[in-house]
């Protein structure tokens, strides 16, 4: 296959991976908010039933961030499967395709919100600018984690941990309200954590046992991602017309930082899932390095 065709295919798959996998919860919801979101005086007033590519409303900020991270990592990891084209070129194509598509999706979503909720909180330019910044930050963070993993396989453990930390929010967003109880959502998230983190740890040690040095960093990322999303959820509850914005934004951000600090000691992933993932990684290490010189 010609290089140009390969790059076009890579660009298309990167965009699909970012949107279809990353924003699967939003696709499951039908690309619109339910009537429950359209509460008078709420952050989503006037947006119920409005189809748009992204959940660009303040009350969906945790979903917007978690899906952006997951989609970014998925797209960023794609070049690892391309072998006959220079890897930096493939990474450049992936970044270009995903960022251009994301910018278009963001622009469409902004226009849809402004057209359907004129004069309301959801369509305020400052609100949309903040949500857009959060969306792009999460996306770029995911792309960086995925792309670095392509260049240095040891960092696959960190990328997997980043995704693993977002799974509770991502899974919860996939389920319509009231369909599953929180315990079931937690169990599903734990199973997915074993799969994602275990795979990341296994791949990280495929080439060198020295990748074990990255595992503590990966576990730290996993432990901090949950509290970070807890702080985002806390901040989301304050993003509403009656919360005194924009003057109170500084106070809200300081309070969110305090929530993050407190959540570090209370919000953590399933310990059983983490142990099982570590066992998968150790088993992969033993399998790939059995019989190799100790210096490898």
N, C-alpha and C positions, 0 to 999 in steps of 0.2 A: 504494500500500500504506500502511495506517495506521502512524503512528509506533510504536505499541505492538508491532505485528507485526514491524516492522523491528528493533526493539530485541531482541525475543525471538529472532529469527533470528540477529542479531549475537552474542547471548550463546551460542547453541548452536554457532555456527561457531567462536567463540573457544575454547570448551571442546574442541571436536573438534580444532582446530588445535594447541592446547597439548598434548593427550594423543596424538592419532594421529600427528602429525608429530614433535613433540618426543620422545615416548617410543616411536617406531617400533621402535628396537632391542629394547625390552622386549616389544612386541607380537609381533615376529618370533620371540622366544624362547618364546612361548606364555604369557607372564605368570608364568613360574616359572623357578627355577634348575634346572640339570641336576644329575645325581647327583654330578658332579665337585665341586660346591660343598659337598657334605655330607661334609666331612672331619672326623674326630675331632680335637678341639682347634682347629679352624679357626673363623674368624669367622662362617661360614655353617652351622655344624653344626646339623642338625635342620630346615633350611629347604628342602632339595631337594624339588622337586615341589609346593611350596605355592603355589597361585595367589593373587596379590595385585596391586592396581593399580600399585604402585610397587616398584622393586627396592631395598627398604629393608633392606639387609644391608651390613655394613661393607666387604666385599670389592668391592662394586659402587658404591662412593662416586664414582669418576670418572664412571661412566655416569650416576648419579643427578644429578650436577652438570651435566654436559654436556647431557643431555637437558632438564633444567630450564631452562637458558639458551636453548636452541634453541626449546623450546616457548613460553617467555615472550616471546621476540622475535616469533615467528609470531603469537601472539595479540595482542601489543601493536601490531603493524602493521595489524591488520585494519581499524580505523576509517578508514584512509586510503582505503578503497573505498566508504565511506558518505558520500554528498554531501548528502542532503536532511534530515539530522537534525543538530542542533548537535553539533559534534565533541567538546566536553568531556563532554556527556551520553553519547555513544557510548563514549568512553574509560572513563568511570565504570562503565558497564554491563559492559564487557569485564573490567575489573579485578575487579568484584564477582563476576561469574560464574566467572572462572578461580580466584580465591582461595577462594571457597566450595567449588567442586568439588575443588580441591587439598587443602583441609582435610579434606574427606570421604574422599578417596582416601588421605590420610596416616593418618587414624584407622583406616580399614579395614585398611591394611597393618600398622599397629602391632598391631592386635588379632590378625591372622593370625599374625604372628611370635610374639607372646606365647602364643597357643594351641598352636602347633606346636613351639615350642622352649622350654618352660618351664624355668627354672633354668639355661639355657645363655647363653653370651656374647651371642648375637644378640638375646635378649629382655631383656637388662639395660636398665633404664630410662634410665641415663645414655648408653648406646650409642644407643638409639632417639631420645633427646632430641637428641643431637649430629647424627645423620643427618637428623632432622626439621628442625633449624636449617639445615643445609647445603642441604637440598632447597628450603626456603622462600627462603633467601638467593639461590640461583641463579634461582629463578622470578621473584622481585621484580626482580633485576638485569635479566633478560631483558625483563620487562614495562616497566621504566623505559626501557630502550634503545629498545624498539619504540614506546612512547607518545611519547617525545621526538621520534622520527623523524616521527611523524604531525604534530606541531605545527611542527617545523622540518625541512624535507626535507633540508637539508644534513647532518643527523645520521644520515641513512640509511646513509651511508658507515661510520659508527662501529658502528651496529647490525649491518651486514653483516660488518664485521671481527670483531666479537665472536662471531658465529655461525661465521665462517670459522676462527677459532682453535680452536673446539671440534670441528671436523669430523673430525680424525683419531681422536679418542676416540669420537665418535658413529658413524662408519663402522665402526670396529673392533668396536664393540658390536653392530652389525647382523649381523655375520658369526659363525656358530658357530665355536668354537675348532677350528683345524686345516683349515678349509675353504679359506682363502686365505692366501697367504704375506704377510708384512709389506710387501714391495715393492708387491704388487698393491693392498693397502689404501691405501698411500701415494699410488699413482697415482690411484685413485678419489677420494681426498680432494682431491688437487690439481685434478682436473677440476671437482669440485663447488666448490672454492674460486674458480676462475675464474668460474664461473656466479654464485655468491652475491656475491662481492666486486665483480665487474664490474657486476652489476645495481645493487648499492648505490651504487657510485661514479657510475654513469650517472644514477640517480635524483637523487642529491645535487646535481648541477649543472644539473638541468632548469630551475630557476627563475632561478638567479643564478650567475655564474662565481665570485662571492666564496666559494662553497662549497669551492673549491680549498683555502682556508685550513684546512678541517677534515680534509683528506686526511692530513696528517702525524699528526694525532691518531688517525685510523682505523688507519694503519699501525702506530703504537705499540701500540694496543689489540690488533691482530692478533699482533704480535710477543710481547706479554706474556701473552696468553691461553694459548698453548702451554706455556710454562714454569710458569704457575700450575697447569695440569692435571698437569704432570709432578710438581710438588710434592705435589699431592693424591694422585697414584698412589703416591708414596713414602710418604706418611702412611698410605695404605690398607694397605700391606704391614705396618705396625706395629700396626694395629688388630686384635689377636687376643688370646685369653685369656692367653697366656704372655708378653705384652709389658710386664707390670707396671702396667697401667692400674688406676685413674686417676692414681696417683701419678706416673707417668712421662710423662703427657700434655704437661706443659710442655717437657720435654726433646725429645719427638717434634715438637712444633710449632716449636721453635727449629731442629731439624735440617731440617724441611721448608722453613723460610725460607732456610736455607743452600742447599738443593737448588734452590730457586727462583732464587736469585742466580746459581748456577753454570749453570743451564739457560738463562738468558737469552743466554749466549754460544754455546750449543751446540744448543739446540732452536729451530728457526725454520721457518716455512712454506716451501713450494716457491717458490724465487725466480722460476722460469719462470712459475708460476701467478700470482704477484703482478704481474709485468711484463705479462702478458697481460690481467689484470684492469684494470691502469692504462691500457693501450691502449684497452680498451673504454670506460673512463670518459672519456678524452681525446676519443675519437671521438664520444661522446655530447655532450660539451661543444662541439665544433666544429659538430656538426649543429644543435644547438638554439640556438646563439648566433651563427650565421653571419648577417651582415647586421644584427645588432642594434647599437645604440649601445654604445660601449665602457664607458659608465657603468653598464650593467646588470649 
